């Protein structure tokens, strides 16, 4: 039988061990107690006693075998340890996190070298390799706390992942070189002995922040959240609350006002920032993020609010095991704990219901009347007609209205005006509401007019009807009451089909311009995802942002997303069909213009086509239309030789408008390089090159 102790590589000289040993010189009680434990540990090492003795290890083992009294230095130090205390600060810290006596011993032993330089030096010299930078070998910790092996289960429980020490990230267990090193959170040393409560742990500072609601902010949000606040007051504050709704609708303010009534603060955790994943590298596990947040909240006497709780159920950000560990940490919390999500999460709702927690609280965007009051509060001198217009046109949260009002006022001041005009209002609102759309789409700008579009009259008539429908929807739907016979939202959905270059995107831009809205082309490569549920999430975000920003959406070359639904033969087919159904639902709910374009109309599901308001075919131009396109697409400012033969070009090269435009630009560069006007030869050469790149051969 032998103690599992490895002598240190550079042990201290044999000390005179006792209650007042030289190692125990600091006046801080926490460091004193740690040094007593270290001294008792050293008694078990060979040569620790005076010369001529059999050595601590031999004496101790002999006593254990023959039931003789323990060596006097060991017993003396043990008595001193039992009589000693870790100090008031550590006791209060342990109480705050529900630590038992053993957990306090572990925490004190690890913190002492962090707060006292002399103790740190003693640990390093006495323990050698067992004391690394910022940590202590777990076996050394066990031996210092339980040299006789009387409570191994208690120490193992204290070091368990679900016990307070690790559940709140007070310590971490790091596996290195085949052993486990225990490290205290450096935040704790500063909290106990330096600047308590002032700074958040730097490892999570980007994702955590204290929420303070001042009087002005409370005045802005209270009308919006007052009903929900009244509902929450009926429940015990020691609960878990889930808030759902678009960003900026008052989740933070609602939680802050509720806990403020109980004398508590609020600490907001932006989970997507801490977990990274889609746009950023993973910074920490979900379990660690939750543990650190819970720790920081308790240190600051605050309640935690986990914003973006959806990230916890995103497999790119949290594995199933990691998610389970994070939820276990949360499940131990009595409350209050708050969660924020943009949508109702079935998994989170089930988790809360299993613990008899309140049902989710859904927060809504302010309606037009509430938005008008918010605008009037920010810009009391603005024209009533302008305030009423932006309040009706742009669905914005209170903080977004405040920022947009400030931007509009600054635009007006820069232009020498006292108050912003309609144009400044609209520009600031669009800047505020389209920022999220810019990650998944791009703005479409057209610089031509309807006179530059060559289409059959039948097609033009349908396009005029689309514009007319867009202009008079409010009158027909709301004033005349036809909305009750239409799907939710009554959105204007259009499908443009035709070969590439026939003008689909150009016409979409012209229609949006006629309706006074901006057009955003959705980047489908960034929307369609292999991850289950991610495509629907992206689509939902796009439509929500478009609704708020009052813009039109263009899904260009939409075949990849809106293809024919398949028979369900696998889980992939099932989820593909769910994506199509979800798109149909969002298009019907969207109270705006959605334009889809496709080069292959036959690939679009017929059930999908029936639910679109308009379907427009863009035919390939005939020879006469091609000749007109050559003429109208040539800018009037261009220098050309007289007598260009456009009819001959249309007879010779069968091209759509897009390819004709490309050929004209190509001919212009040839002429500019030659230092001459655009000639027939330039046109012929450019058209032939474009035709070859199309993979076609000349007529005849």
N, C-alpha and C positions, 0 to 999 in steps of 0.2 A: 504494500500500500504506500502510495506517495501522493503528495499534493500536486495537482496539475499546475505547477508554477515554473515558469522559465526565468532563471536569474537574469536580471537586467544586464545589458551589454556594458554599461558603465555605472554600477551601483554607487550609492553614496557610501562614504566611510561608515563603519559600524557606529550607529548613534547610541547614546545612553537613553534607552527607551523609557518613557514614563509619562505620566499625565501632563507634565510640563516639559515635554521633550523639546529639543532645539528646533525641530521642524515646526512646532506650533508657536510661532513668534508673532504672527499677524494678529491684530486686534479685532478684525472682522469675524463675527461668529460663524459665518458660512465657511470661510477659509480655515478657521480653527478646526471645525468639525471634519472637513475634508482632510486636513493634515493628520488628524488623529487616526482616521481610517487608513491613510497611507502608511503611518507609522506601524499600525497593527499588522498591515500587510507585510511590512519589512521584517517583522519578527519571525515570520514563517520562512525567511530566506536563510540559507547557511551562512554562518559567520556574523549574524546580526547581534549576537550577545557578546558579553565580555570574553576575553581570551580564557581558554581552559574549559569553557562550557561545552556540552555536546552539540550545541547548535540548536537554533529555534526549531528547525524542521524535525530533528531527532527527538527533542524533548516533547514537542507537541504530539508527534505520532506515538511516542511511548505512552503519553498520558491517555491518548484515545484508546490504545490497545489494552492497557492495564488498569484503566479507570483511576489513574492517579490524578492529583490536582494539576490543573493547567499551569504552565510556566507563569511566574509572577508578572513579568512584563506584559504578557498577553492579557492576563486577567485584569491587570491594572488599566491598560488601555481600553479594554472592553467596558469596564465600569465608567471610565471617563467619557466614552462615546455614548453610553446609555444616559449619562447625566447631561451631556452636551445638547445643544440646540443649533438648528441651521440659521436661526435669526428670523426676526419678525417679517422681513420682506419676502423671504422664500415661503414662509408659512402662509402668508396672505396670497401669494401667487398660487401655491398648491391648492388653497381653498377655492380660488377663482376657477380652477380647471378640474375640480373634483379629484385631486390626487390623494391617494392613501399614503401611509407613512413610508412604505417601501418606495413608491414613486418619488416622494420628496427626497429620499436618500439618494436615489439615482440622479435626480436632477441636480441636487446640491453638489454631489461628487463631480459631475461634469461641468458645472458652472464655476466652481471655485478657481480652476486654472484660468478661466476667461476673465475673471474680475480682479485677480491678485497676481502680480508678476512674480512674487517670491514663491507662491504656491505653484505657479506654472513651471518655474525653474526646478522646483523640488520634484514635481511629477516627472518631468523629462529626464532628470538625472536618475531618479529612483526606478522608474519603469522602463527606461530605455526604449526599445522598439514598441513596447506596448502603449506608449504615449506618443501619438502622432500629432501633427499640427492640427489643433482644434478638435481633438478627440481622444478617447481612451478605449483600449481593447475591451471588448465585452467580457471576456474571461477575467481580466484584471478587475473589472467593476464587480463581477460576481464574487470574486475572492475577497475583495475589500469589504463588501457588504455582508458576506456570509461565509467566513473562513472555515466554519465547522460543517457547512452543508446542511444547516438546520432548516432553511426555508427556500430551497431552490424553486419550488412551485410559485411562491409569492414573487420572486424576482422575475421568473419567466412571464408571469401574468403582467407585471409592470411593464415589461418590454414588448408585450403583444401589440400587433398593429392596430387593434381596436381599442386598446387601453388609452387613457388620457394623454400619456407622454407622446405617443406617436399619432394619435387621432387628431391632436391639435398641433402637430408639428413642433412640439416643444423640444424634441430630440429627433435625430434621424439615425437609422442604422445603415451603414454603408459596408457592403461586402468588398473587401480588397485583399488580394494576395492570400486567399483561402481563410480569412478570418473576418470577424465583424467588428467594426469600429463604431462606437457610439459618439455622436456629436451633438452638442446643445445648439439650439437656435441662437445665433449671435445677437439677435434682436432682444433676447431676454436679459442678457448682461447689461445692455444699455438701458433697458426698461427699468431694471431694478436699481441701478446705481448711477445712472447718468441723466438722461432726459426722458423720464417716463411719459409715454403717451404722445410725444410731440411728433415723431416721425413714424411712418409706416415702413415696414421691412422693405429694404431696397430691392430685394429679389422680385417683389410683386408690386412695386410702386406704380408701374404703368397701368396695372389693371385694377387697383384699389384706390378708392377716394372717399373722403368723408363727405356726406351730403348735408348741406346746411340750407335750409329754406328761409330766406329773409322775408320781411313783411311784404315787399313788392311782389316777390314770386308767389307767396301764399295768396295774395289778392288776385293774381292772374289765374292761378290753378284752382282755387277753392270752388268757384262755380261749377267747374268740370268734374271735380272729384268728391264734392260734398255728399252726394247720394251714396257713393261707395264707402266713404268714411263712416257714415251713419250705420251702414250694414256691418262693417267690421267691428264696430264698438260693441256689438251684441255677442261677440265671441271672446273667449279668454285671450289675453295678450300672449299667453304661452302656447302659441299655435304656429302652424306652418301655413303661409298664405301665398297663393299663386295668382299673379296679376297677368292678364293677357291684353293685347292691344297694340296698335302701331307705335313706333318710337315717338317719344315726346308727348304722350297723352297724360302723363302725370303719375307714372308708377313710382318714381323716386319720391315725389312730393307727397303722395298718399301714404307711403310707408313712413316717411320722416315725420309727418304730422301725427300719425297714430302713435309711434313710439315716443314722440316728444311729449305727449300727454302723460306718459309714465316716467318722464325724467331720463329717457335714454337717447343716445345718438343713433345715427344710421351710417353703416359702412357699405358702400356699393362695390360689388365685384363684377367687372366686365369679363365674364368667363371666356368669350371668344378671343379676347386679347391675351389672356393667360395661357389658353390652350393652343392658340395658333391653329394650324391645320391647312386651311384653303389658301389664304394669302400670305401666311407667315409660317415659319418653322415652329414645330412643337417646342414650347418653352418649358412645360412641366406636365406631369400627369394630372388627370382630373382629381384624383384622390388627394394629391399634394395641394392643388389649388384650393380645394374645399377646406382642407385641414389648416392651411395658412390663413385663409380668410376667417375661419372660425376663431383661430388664435388671435388675430389682429382685432377682431370685433370684441372679444372678451377683454383684451388688454385695454382697449379704448372705451370699455363699458358701453358698447354699441350693439345694435342688432344687425345681422348681415342681410344684405339684399343681393341675390345672385341674378344679375341681368344676363339675358341671352342664354337661359338655361337649356335652350335647344342644343347648344354645343355639347352638352353632356350626353345627348343621344345621337351624336354624329360619329359614325364609326371611324372617320378619319381623325377625329380629335380625342376620342376615348374608346378604348377597346371594351368589350363586354366585362372583362374582369376589373378593369380600371373603373368603369361606370358603377359596377356593383360595390366596389370599395368606397367610392365617393358617396353613394346613397347610404351605405352603412354608417359612414361618419355623420351624415345628416340625420339619419334615423335616431341616433343617440341624443340629438339636441332636443331639449324641452321646448324651446322657442323663447321669444319670437324669431322666426326665420322667414324671409320673404324671397320669392322667386318671380322673375319677370320674363315674359315670353311674348313674341309677336303674334303667336297663334296658340290655340288650345292644343296641348300635347296629351294625347291619350295615355301614354306611358306615365307621365307625371301625375295626371289626374288619378289613375289607378293606384299609384304609389301613395298619394295623399289619402285617398279613400280607405285604403287598407289600414291607415293609421288614424282613422276617424277625424281627419282634419277638415276645415271648412272647404266648401266648393270654390272653384276659381272665380275671381272677380274680373269681369270683362270691362275694360275702359274703352270709351269711344272717342273718336275725333269730335271736337266741338262742331255743332251744326252751324248753318250760315248765320243765324241770329247771334250766337255766342261769338263767332269769329268777327262779326261786325262790331260787337262791343269791345273786343280785344283790339281791333284796329283803331277804333275811336279813342281808346285809352292811350294808345301809343302815339297817335297823330291827331290830336283834338282839333287842329285847325285845317285839316285836309277837307277837300270837297266831299260832301255826302255822297254824291253820285259815284265818285271814284272808290270810296270806302265800300259802298254797297256792292260795286262790281267785283272788286278783288275778294271780298268776303264770300260772294256767291261762286266765283269762278275757281278759287283755289282752296282746296281742303288742307288746311295747315294747323299744326299744333301751336299752343301758346308761345313757346320759345321760338319756334320758326317764324311766327308773326312778328315777334319782337325784333328778331334779327333782320327780317325783310323790311320792317318799318324803318329801322336804323339805316339800312342800305339805301332805301328809297329817299330818305331825308338827305343823306350824304350826296346822292346823285343830284338832287335838286340844288343843294348848296354849291356843288361844283359847277353847276350850270347857271348860277346866279339867281335862282328862284328861291322863294320863301318856303313853299310847300311842293311836294312832288306832284307831277301830273300823271295821267293815266299810263303813259309809256314807261315812266320810272317805276310805277307800281308793278306793272306786269313784268318788267325786266328783273326787278329784285325778287319777285315771287318765283319766277322761273329759275333764277339762280339758286334759290333756296330749296326748291322742290325737285330739281332734276339731278342733284348731285349723286344720288344712289343709282339713277338710270344710267349715268355715264360709265358705270363699271360694266354694264352688260349690253350697252347699245351705243349708237353714235347718231349725232344729229344730221338730218338730211337737209341740205340747202339747195334750192333750185334757182337758177338765174335766167330762166327762159319764160316764155308766156305760152298761152294756148295756141297762138298763131304759129308756134314752132313745132306743133304736134300734128302729124299727118296720120289720120285714122278714118275709117269709114264713118259715114254719118250715123249709122245705127249705133255704133259704139259710142260716138260722141253724145248721142241722146241719152244713153244710159249713164254716162259720166255726169251729164248735167243734172240728171235726176238724183244721183248720189249727193252732189253738192246741195241741191235744193232740200233733200231730206235732212242733211246735216244742219242746215240753217233754220229749219222750221220744226225740229224735233221737240223743242221745249213747248211750243204752242200746241202741237198735236198730242204729245204725251201728257203734259200737265194741265194746260189751260182747257183742253177739250176732253181730258180724262181717258185717253186711250192707253195710258201706261198700265192700267189694270188688266188689259188683255195681252200684255207683252211679258216676256221673261224678265226676271229681275234686272233692273238697270236699263234694259231696252237699248243696248249698245248698237252702234252702226258697224256691222261686220261686212267686209267686201273681199272677194277673191278675184285676183287678176291672174289669168292664165295665158300663156303664149310663149313662143320661142324667145331665146335670149336676144336682146337688142330691139325688141318691138315697142319699148317705151313704158313698161309697167312701173318701174321705179320713178321715172320722170313724172308720169301722170299722178302717182301717189303724192308726190311733193306738191304738185299744182293744186290738187284737191285740198290738202291740208292748208295750203296758203290761202285758198279761197274761203276756207272756214275759219281762218284767223287763229290756227293752232300750229304749234311746231310739230314736226314729224321726227320720230326716233326709230332708226333701223336697229332691230334686235340682232345681236351677234349669237346665232344659234350654236356655234361651236362652244360658247361659254355657258350656254343654258342647258343643253342636253348632257346629262351625266350618267355614268354607269352605276352610280350609287343609288340605291332604292330610296325614292322619295325626294331626292335632291332636285330633279328636274321640276317637279311640282312646286317645290319651295322657291326656286328661281323664278318660275313663271308667276307665282303669287306675288313675289316682290316687285316684278316688273309691272304688273297690272296695278298694284297698290300705288306705286310711285307715279305711274302715268295718270291715275285718277287724281292724285293730289296735285300733280303739276299741270293738269289740264292740257295734255299733249296727246297726239295720235301715235299709234304704234304701227310699224311696218315689219312684218316677218318675211324677209326677202328669201326667195328660194326655199320655201318652207317644207319641201317634200320630206326632209329628214325627220321633222318633228310631227307633221300632220299626215303621215302616210296611212294607207289603208289598214284598218284594224284587222288583226289576224285571229284565226281560231286559237283558242287557248290550249297549247300543247306543252307549255313549260311555264316556269315562273317568270321568265323574261317576257314571254308573250303577255302574260297577265299584267305585268307592270307597264308594258308599253301601252296596252289598252287603257290602263288607269290614267296615264299621262294625257292621252287624247281626250278622255272624258273630262279630266280636270281642266284642260284647255277650253273645251266647250263651255263648261260652267263659268270660267273666268271671263270669257268673251261676252257671255250673256249678262253677267253682273257688271261689266265695265260700261260705264255711261259715257263712252267716247267712241272714237273712230279707230277701228282695227282693220288693217289691209294686209292680206296675205298674197304673196305672189308665188307662182309655180311654173316651171317649164314643162311639167308633166301632169296635166289635170287628171289623167286616168289613174294616177297613183294615189289620189286623194279619196278617202273613204266617202261613199255616197251618203251615208248617214250624217257625216260631217258637213257635206255640201248642202244638204237640205236645211241645215240650221244657220246658214249664212244669209244675210239680208240681200246681197247683190252678188252676182257672178258675171264677170266681164271677160270675154275672150278677146285677146289682142292678136288679130290675124297677121300673118306675114304679108308685108306690103306687096301689091302687084306692081307691074312695070310702071304704070302711070304714077302710082304713089311713090315709088322709088325715085322717079325723076323729080317729083316735088320735094322729096327729102333732100336730094342733092342741092336743090336751089335754096330751101329755107334754112338749112344747116350751115350754109356758107355765110359768115358774118359780113355785114354791109361794109365794115371798115377794112376788110381784107383787100389787098391789091391783086387784081386779076386781069388777065388779058381778055380782050373782048372776044365774043363768039364761042364761049366754052360749050362743048357738046354734051350736056347732061343726059339727053335722051339716049345717046349712044352708050354712055356708061351704064344706064339702067338696063339696056338691052343686053349688054355684054356681061355684067356682073350682077348676080342675083343676091342682094344683101339687104339686111334689115337696117333700121335707122341707126342703131348703135354702131354697126360696122361701117356704115356710110360716114358717120361722124368721125370715126377713127381714121378712115381713109382721107378725109378732108384735112384733119390735123396733120397727118403724115405728109400730105402734099404741101401744106404750108411750110413745114420744116425743110422740105426739099427745096422749095423756092427761096426761103430765107438764106439757106446755105449757098445757093447759086447767085444770090444778090439780084433776083428778078421777081416780077409778079408771078402769081400762080398761073401756070400754063396748062394746056390740055395734056401735054406730055407728063407733067408732074402728077396730074390727076390719074392718068392711065397707069403710071408706074406705082403710085400709092395704092390704087384700087387692086392692081394685080397682086401686090405684096400682101394686102389684107386678105384677099381671096385665097391665096395660098395658105396663109396661116389658119384660115377657116377650114382647110382641108377640102376645098371644092375646086371644080374646074370651070372654066369659062363656058358660057352658053354657046351652042353651035359648034 
